[in-house]
C-alpha cells in the first residue's frame, strides 16, 4: 500500500494529538518506500479458479466443505522458499 513509516501518537492536554514519525522502512539501497511502494520480484495473479490448496492463515476461513483456502500468492511464496 506504500505505507513505509511508523508513527507514535501522543495525546495532548487540550484533547488533540501529536503524531511523531519514529521509524521508516528503507530498501537495502536506502530507498524510502513511503507513498511509493515496491515492485515485486515475482507477480502472481489472483485467479478466481485457483484451487483451494493453501493453508488458511490470518482471519481466512475455508469454503464450506473444504479444509484449505484459495491463496495462489501464498502457495507461490511457499514454492520459492528454500
GIMOUR-V785361 format. One line per field, one symbol per residue. phi: phi as a letter, one per 40 degrees, with the letter a starting at -180 (. if undefined). A space follows every 50 residues. Layout:
phi: ???
This chain:
phi: .gcbbbbbbbcbccgcbbbbcbaacbcdcgcccdgbgbcccbbbcccccc ccbbccbfccbccdgbbbbcaccccccccccc
